[in-house]
Amino acid sequence: MTSVDSSAAAADAAASKTSGHKVVNLALQGGGSHGAFTWGVLDRLLEDERLSFEGISGTSAGAVNAVALADGLAAGGRQGARETLRRYWRKISDLASRGIFSPSAFDMANPDHGLEHSPGYLMMESLSYFASPYQMNPLNYDPFKELLEEVIDFERVRRQQVVKLFISATDVETAKLKIFEGKDIAAEHVLASACLPLMMHAVKIEGRFYWDGSFTSNPAIFPLLFNCDSCDIVMIHITPADRPGVPTTSPSIMNRMQEISFNASLIREMRTIAYLTTLIDAGKADGAKRAFMHLIEAEDLIRKLSWSSRLNGDWAFLTYLHKLGRERAEQWLNAHLGYVGVKSTVDLYAKYF
């Protein structure tokens, strides 16, 4: 038996002995409506009482899922969290059905779930090249803030001690990442984490202005390493890093530019964790915390969707993504739950180098 085979056998044996309760941290990516995939993943994980959560780091749509999960857990445990997540996504769909981004009949029949035939989407896409949200929405009316405050009890989120909560935003003026922690989080912090600069005013918090956290961290991993006891991090990855082919149209070029931007900081963090792990294995990083990384991803699924589907709030589309998320979570539980606390189940060098 080779040394590799011996290591694998040892890990399998260790996993068989640690098949009881598992505590993990969650890292939730952003992606607009594609965050409904994450909703599905969380919905399935919450059903499995062998698993519980210590810390949650989220960005943009991942931040919304994170605060909904924390609020629901504090209010009513696992079932409360499932209900809060479903209520949020149902409200998003109801809001979208009254908005200008409603999909047309042609869009709903298209398997890529885009909005390329939606008059409202086409109008807003054209206007965004010539006018900023400060010109198109000078009073800064944002129904999303009202929706968040209706669904989420932010006072309870700040009080709760069920999970450690970290959400990311980008400082517009310094380009630095800002982490907001659970004890401070209000609706404006979630808005800041999800602020797309071509669609929304920058969000002002304590004299600083913030855009979407995905520009600097999607999501941030280091708060989970430094502030949580659990070594295991389950990342839900929904923004494609790999996309074969070179885009040649303006929309596809802009889409790919954003995907690269929204994955760059994550790739750097994953490479750092991979390198640190090699140092730990070589005995050259005494005292360093080992991270066991796990991945539930939707890259192959999201690549099949239109860029504009990130703004599609149709309930049928959201529940379709939710179903896919539940399926991927089920696959991960069956294949990898036993290795939590034992080893990483994603090869960081193969994935991120």
C-alpha positions as CSV (number, residue, x, y, z in Angstrom):
1,M,0.0,0.0,0.0
2,T,1.4,3.4,-1.0
3,S,1.7,6.3,1.5
4,V,-1.2,8.0,-0.3
5,D,-3.3,4.9,0.1
6,S,-2.4,4.7,3.7
7,S,-3.3,8.3,4.3
8,A,-6.7,7.8,2.6
9,A,-7.3,4.7,4.6
10,A,-6.5,6.5,7.9
11,A,-8.8,9.3,7.0
12,D,-11.6,6.8,6.2
13,A,-11.1,5.1,9.5
14,A,-11.1,8.4,11.4
15,A,-14.3,9.5,9.6
16,S,-16.0,6.2,10.6
17,K,-15.2,7.0,14.3
18,T,-16.5,10.6,14.1
19,S,-19.8,10.1,12.5
20,G,-21.7,11.8,15.3
21,H,-22.6,15.4,15.7
22,K,-20.6,17.9,13.6
23,V,-20.1,21.6,14.0
24,V,-19.1,23.7,10.9
25,N,-18.8,27.2,9.8
26,L,-20.6,28.5,6.7
27,A,-19.3,30.7,4.0
28,L,-22.0,32.0,1.7
29,Q,-21.3,33.7,-1.7
30,G,-23.4,36.4,-3.3
31,G,-25.1,36.2,-6.7
32,G,-28.4,38.0,-6.6
33,S,-31.3,35.7,-7.3
34,H,-28.9,32.8,-7.6
35,G,-28.7,33.0,-3.8
36,A,-31.9,30.9,-3.9
37,F,-29.6,27.9,-4.6
38,T,-28.0,28.7,-1.2
39,W,-31.4,28.8,0.4
40,G,-32.0,25.3,-0.9
41,V,-28.6,24.1,0.5
42,L,-29.3,25.6,3.9
43,D,-32.9,24.2,3.9
44,R,-31.5,20.7,3.5
45,L,-28.6,21.2,6.0
46,L,-31.1,22.4,8.6
47,E,-33.0,19.2,8.3
48,D,-29.9,17.1,9.4
49,E,-29.6,17.3,13.1
50,R,-26.1,15.7,13.0
51,L,-24.9,19.2,11.8
52,S,-24.9,22.5,13.5
53,F,-23.3,25.9,12.8
54,E,-20.9,28.0,14.8
55,G,-20.1,30.9,12.4
56,I,-21.5,32.3,9.2
57,S,-19.8,34.6,6.8
58,G,-21.9,36.0,4.0
59,T,-21.6,38.6,1.2
60,S,-24.4,40.2,-0.8
61,A,-27.2,37.6,-1.3
62,G,-25.1,35.4,1.0
63,A,-25.3,38.1,3.7
64,V,-29.1,38.1,3.4
65,N,-29.2,34.3,3.7
66,A,-26.9,34.6,6.7
67,V,-29.0,37.1,8.6
68,A,-32.2,35.2,7.8
69,L,-30.6,32.0,9.0
70,A,-29.4,33.6,12.2
71,D,-32.7,35.3,12.9
72,G,-34.7,32.2,12.3
73,L,-32.5,30.0,14.5
74,A,-32.8,32.5,17.3
75,A,-36.6,32.8,16.9
76,G,-37.5,29.1,16.4
77,G,-34.5,26.8,16.0
78,R,-34.0,24.8,12.8
79,Q,-37.6,25.0,11.7
80,G,-37.7,28.7,12.4
81,A,-34.7,29.2,10.3
82,R,-36.2,27.2,7.4
83,E,-39.4,29.3,7.7
84,T,-37.6,32.6,7.8
85,L,-35.5,31.8,4.7
86,R,-38.6,30.7,2.8
87,R,-40.5,33.8,3.8
88,Y,-37.6,36.0,2.7
89,W,-37.4,34.4,-0.8
90,R,-41.2,34.4,-1.2
91,K,-41.2,38.2,-0.4
92,I,-38.4,38.8,-2.9
93,S,-40.6,37.0,-5.5
94,D,-43.6,39.1,-4.6
95,L,-41.6,42.3,-4.8
96,A,-40.1,41.3,-8.2
97,S,-43.6,40.5,-9.6
98,R,-44.5,44.1,-9.0
99,G,-41.3,45.5,-10.3
100,I,-39.9,46.3,-13.8
101,F,-37.7,43.2,-13.9
102,S,-40.7,40.8,-14.3
103,P,-39.8,38.1,-16.9
104,S,-41.9,38.1,-20.1
105,A,-43.6,35.0,-21.3
106,F,-40.7,34.4,-23.7
107,D,-38.2,34.6,-20.8
108,M,-40.2,32.1,-18.7
109,A,-40.1,29.7,-21.6
110,N,-36.3,30.0,-22.0
111,P,-34.2,27.4,-20.2
112,D,-31.5,30.0,-19.4
113,H,-34.1,32.0,-17.2
114,G,-32.8,35.3,-18.5
115,L,-34.7,38.6,-18.8
116,E,-33.6,39.5,-22.3
117,H,-37.2,39.8,-23.4
118,S,-38.3,41.8,-20.4
119,P,-39.1,45.4,-21.5
120,G,-38.3,46.7,-18.0
121,Y,-34.9,45.0,-17.9
122,L,-34.0,46.1,-21.4
123,M,-34.9,49.7,-20.6
124,M,-32.9,49.7,-17.3
125,E,-29.9,48.0,-18.9
126,S,-29.8,50.7,-21.6
127,L,-30.3,53.6,-19.2
128,S,-27.5,52.3,-16.9
129,Y,-25.0,53.1,-19.7
130,F,-26.0,56.8,-19.6
131,A,-27.4,57.6,-16.2
132,S,-26.4,56.6,-12.7
133,P,-28.8,55.5,-9.9
134,Y,-28.3,59.0,-8.4
135,Q,-29.9,60.5,-11.5
136,M,-32.6,57.8,-12.1
137,N,-33.5,57.5,-8.4
138,P,-32.6,60.9,-6.8
139,L,-34.7,60.3,-3.7
140,N,-32.9,56.9,-3.1
141,Y,-36.2,55.0,-2.7
142,D,-35.3,51.4,-1.9
143,P,-38.1,48.9,-1.4
144,F,-35.5,46.2,-0.6
145,K,-34.8,47.9,2.8
146,E,-38.5,47.8,3.7
147,L,-38.6,44.1,2.8
148,L,-35.6,43.3,4.9
149,E,-37.0,45.1,7.9
150,E,-40.4,43.3,7.4
151,V,-38.9,39.8,7.3
152,I,-35.8,40.1,9.6
153,D,-36.0,41.2,13.3
154,F,-32.6,42.9,13.3
155,E,-32.8,43.6,17.1
156,R,-33.0,39.9,17.6
157,V,-30.1,39.3,15.2
158,R,-28.0,41.7,17.2
159,R,-29.0,40.0,20.5
160,Q,-28.8,36.4,19.4
161,Q,-25.8,34.2,20.4
162,V,-26.8,31.1,18.5
163,V,-24.3,31.8,15.7
164,K,-21.4,34.2,15.1
165,L,-22.3,36.4,12.1
166,F,-20.0,38.2,9.7
167,I,-21.0,40.1,6.6
168,S,-18.8,41.9,4.1
169,A,-19.0,45.2,2.3
170,T,-16.5,47.3,0.3
171,D,-15.5,50.8,1.3
172,V,-16.0,52.9,-1.8
173,E,-13.3,55.5,-1.0
174,T,-10.5,53.1,0.3
175,A,-11.2,49.9,-1.6
176,K,-10.9,48.1,1.7
177,L,-13.0,45.2,2.9
178,K,-15.2,45.9,5.9
179,I,-16.6,43.2,8.1
180,F,-19.7,43.9,10.1
181,E,-20.3,41.5,13.0
182,G,-23.6,40.2,14.4
183,K,-23.8,42.5,17.4
184,D,-23.8,45.6,15.0
185,I,-25.9,44.4,12.1
186,A,-29.0,46.3,11.0
187,A,-30.8,46.5,7.6
188,E,-28.3,49.1,6.2
189,H,-25.4,46.8,6.8
190,V,-27.1,44.1,4.7
191,L,-27.9,46.7,2.0
192,A,-24.3,47.8,2.0
193,S,-23.2,44.2,1.5
194,A,-25.6,43.8,-1.5
195,C,-25.1,47.3,-3.0
196,L,-24.6,47.0,-6.8
197,P,-23.2,50.5,-7.7
198,L,-24.9,50.8,-11.1
199,M,-28.3,50.1,-9.5
200,M,-28.2,51.5,-6.0
201,H,-26.8,54.5,-4.1
202,A,-23.7,53.8,-2.0
203,V,-24.9,53.0,1.5
204,K,-23.7,55.4,4.2
205,I,-22.8,53.9,7.6
206,E,-21.1,56.0,10.3
207,G,-19.7,58.4,7.7
208,R,-18.4,55.8,5.3
209,F,-19.8,54.7,2.0
210,Y,-20.1,51.1,0.9
211,W,-20.7,49.0,-2.2
212,D,-21.2,45.3,-2.6
213,G,-18.9,43.2,-0.5
214,S,-18.2,40.9,-3.5
215,F,-15.7,43.3,-4.8
216,T,-13.3,42.6,-1.9
217,S,-14.5,39.3,-0.5
218,N,-17.0,36.8,-1.8
219,P,-17.2,35.6,1.0
220,A,-14.6,36.4,3.6
221,I,-13.1,33.3,5.1
222,F,-10.6,34.8,7.6
223,P,-13.3,35.8,10.2
224,L,-14.3,32.1,10.5
225,L,-10.7,31.1,11.0
226,F,-9.8,33.7,13.6
227,N,-13.1,34.0,15.5
228,C,-14.5,30.4,15.5
229,D,-13.4,27.3,17.3
230,S,-14.5,24.9,14.6
231,C,-11.9,24.1,11.9
232,D,-14.4,23.1,9.3
233,I,-15.7,25.6,6.7
234,V,-18.5,24.7,4.3
235,M,-18.4,27.1,1.4
236,I,-21.5,27.5,-0.9
237,H,-20.0,28.7,-4.2
238,I,-22.5,30.0,-6.8
239,T,-20.5,32.6,-8.8
240,P,-18.6,30.8,-11.6
241,A,-14.8,31.1,-11.4
242,D,-14.3,28.8,-14.4
243,R,-16.0,29.7,-17.7
244,P,-14.6,28.2,-20.9
245,G,-14.3,30.4,-23.9
246,V,-13.6,34.1,-24.4
247,P,-16.6,36.4,-24.4
248,T,-17.0,38.6,-27.4
249,T,-20.2,40.5,-26.9
250,S,-20.4,43.5,-24.6
251,P,-22.9,41.9,-22.2
252,S,-20.9,38.7,-22.0
253,I,-17.6,40.6,-21.5
254,M,-19.2,42.7,-18.7
255,N,-20.6,39.5,-17.1
256,R,-17.2,37.8,-17.2
257,M,-15.4,40.9,-15.8
258,Q,-17.8,40.9,-12.8
259,E,-17.4,37.1,-12.3
260,I,-13.6,37.5,-12.2
261,S,-13.8,40.5,-9.9
262,F,-16.2,38.7,-7.6
263,N,-14.0,35.6,-7.3
264,A,-10.5,37.1,-7.2
265,S,-10.3,37.8,-3.5
266,L,-11.8,34.3,-2.7
267,I,-9.2,32.6,-4.9
268,R,-6.4,34.5,-3.0
269,E,-7.8,33.4,0.4
270,M,-8.1,29.8,-0.8
271,R,-4.5,29.8,-2.0
272,T,-3.3,31.2,1.3
273,I,-5.1,28.5,3.2
274,A,-3.7,25.8,0.9
275,Y,-0.2,27.2,1.4
276,L,-0.6,27.4,5.2
277,T,-1.8,23.8,5.2
278,T,1.4,22.7,3.5
279,L,3.4,24.5,6.1
280,I,1.4,22.9,8.9
281,D,1.9,19.5,7.4
282,A,5.7,20.2,7.1
283,G,5.8,21.2,10.8
284,K,6.8,24.8,9.8
285,A,3.8,26.7,11.2
286,D,3.6,25.9,14.9
287,G,0.5,27.2,16.5
288,A,-1.3,27.9,13.2
289,K,-4.9,26.8,12.9
290,R,-5.6,24.1,10.4
291,A,-8.7,24.6,8.2
292,F,-10.8,21.8,6.8
293,M,-12.5,23.1,3.7
294,H,-15.6,21.7,2.2
295,L,-17.5,22.9,-0.9
296,I,-21.1,22.7,-2.1
297,E,-21.0,24.4,-5.5
298,A,-23.3,25.4,-8.3
299,E,-20.8,26.6,-10.9
300,D,-21.8,24.1,-13.5
301,L,-25.5,24.9,-13.0
302,I,-25.1,28.7,-13.0
303,R,-22.9,28.7,-16.2
304,K,-26.0,27.5,-18.0
305,L,-28.0,30.5,-16.9
306,S,-28.2,33.9,-18.5
307,W,-26.3,36.7,-16.8
308,S,-29.6,38.6,-16.4
309,S,-31.1,35.7,-14.4
310,R,-29.4,37.2,-11.4
311,L,-32.2,39.7,-11.4
312,N,-35.0,37.2,-12.1
313,G,-37.2,37.0,-9.0
314,D,-39.9,34.7,-10.6
315,W,-41.0,32.2,-8.0
316,A,-40.8,29.3,-10.3
317,F,-37.1,30.2,-11.0
318,L,-36.3,30.7,-7.3
319,T,-37.9,27.4,-6.3
320,Y,-36.1,25.6,-9.2
321,L,-32.7,26.9,-7.8
322,H,-33.9,25.9,-4.3
323,K,-34.5,22.4,-5.5
324,L,-31.1,22.2,-7.0
325,G,-29.5,23.5,-3.8
326,R,-31.3,20.8,-1.8
327,E,-30.0,18.1,-4.2
328,R,-26.4,19.3,-4.0
329,A,-26.6,19.5,-0.2
330,E,-28.0,15.9,-0.1
331,Q,-25.1,14.8,-2.2
332,W,-22.6,16.5,0.0
333,L,-24.1,15.1,3.2
334,N,-24.0,11.6,1.8
335,A,-20.4,11.8,0.5
336,H,-18.6,14.1,2.9
337,L,-20.3,14.6,6.3
338,G,-18.2,11.8,7.9
339,Y,-15.0,13.7,7.0
340,V,-16.0,16.9,8.9
341,G,-13.4,17.3,11.7
342,V,-11.1,14.9,9.9
343,K,-9.9,16.4,6.6
344,S,-10.8,18.8,3.8
345,T,-13.1,17.3,1.1
346,V,-12.0,19.8,-1.6
347,D,-8.5,19.8,-3.1
348,L,-7.6,23.5,-2.9
349,Y,-4.6,23.2,-5.1
350,A,-6.6,21.5,-7.9
351,K,-9.5,24.0,-7.5
352,Y,-7.8,27.3,-7.0
353,F,-4.3,27.1,-8.5
